[in-house]
């Protein structure tokens, strides 16, 4: 079964910003994810709503799997000191940070 890969608007913008060599590398990874959305190297993100992360070189692809569609949320390379792509427990489905209160359940305050 092959999945249809859909890029969120933010992910499409991020992909266009990269140079052609990086775009080809990311596109090749997306093509592989269309065939096998849960490869052994993929990590299911903790504290999210079913997002997955796969690494390709220095870049990360964060995506959701919905029925026969693979929705790519974030494409990018983490900046030094940035936790946006490395601290994946704090990502919402749109790639925004989720602020949670101590003692609240994860995902309870979106």
N, C-alpha and C positions, 0 to 999 in steps of 0.2 A: 504494500500500500504506500502510495506517495502522498505526502502532505502538501497543501498549498501554503507557501510562505508569504506572509503579509507583513510589511514593515509599518510600524507605527510612524506617524508623521515625523516625530523627533528622530527616530532611528534612520529614516530615509534621509533627513537632513545631515545627520552625522555621517552616513555612508558617502554622500556626495562631497563632503568636505575633505575626504582622504585622497591621497594621491593614487594614481591608477594601480600601482603595484599592491598597495594595501587593499584597495577596493576588490581587486581580483582575489586576494587571499580570503577576505571576508565573504565574498560571493561564493567561493568554492566551499567554504565552511557551511554557508546557508544551503547550498545545493545538497551537501551531505546530510544536513539535518532534515531536509525534506524527505529523504529516504529513511533515515533512522533518527528520529527525534530524541531518543534517549541513549546516546552512545555511552560506552563505559566511562569515558572521560567527563561526561556531563554530571553536574552536581545539582540536586534539587535544593532550592533555597529554603532555609529555615525561617519561620516567622512570616512568610509571605502567603500568597494565595495560590500556590502551585507554580511559581516561576522556576525556571531552570537556568543554569549558567554553564557555558562552555568557553574554554579558552582556545584561542588560536594565536600563537606567538605571544606578543605583548598585549593583545586585544581580548576583550571579553564580549560575548554575545549573551544577553539576558532575554529569555523568551518564555512564552506560555504555550501550552499545547491544548487546543480546544477542538474536540471532535476530529475533523479532517483538516484543520487549519493550524498552522504554526505561526503565532503572532510574535514578531521580534519587537521588543520594547526598547532595548538599549544596545547600541553598538559603540564601543569606544575603548580607549586606552586610559587606565586610571592615571591621574596626575600624581606626582610624588606628594605624599601626605594626605591625599584625598581618600575619603572613605566611601565615596559614592558607589564605586564598583567593587571595592574589596569588602566592605561591610554590608553584605547583601541582605542581612536580616532586617535592615532598615529601609528597604526599597518597597515602594508601593507599586501596583501594576503599571503606573504611568512613569515610573522611574523617579518619582519624587520621594523625598524623605518622609517618613512617618514619625511624628513625635508621639511617644507613648508616655503616660504617667506611670511612675513606679507603682506597682501593685495592680495595674490594669492588665487585662488580657491582651495578647498581641493581636493587632489588627482591630481592636475594639474602637479606637478613636481615629478614624480616617478623615 
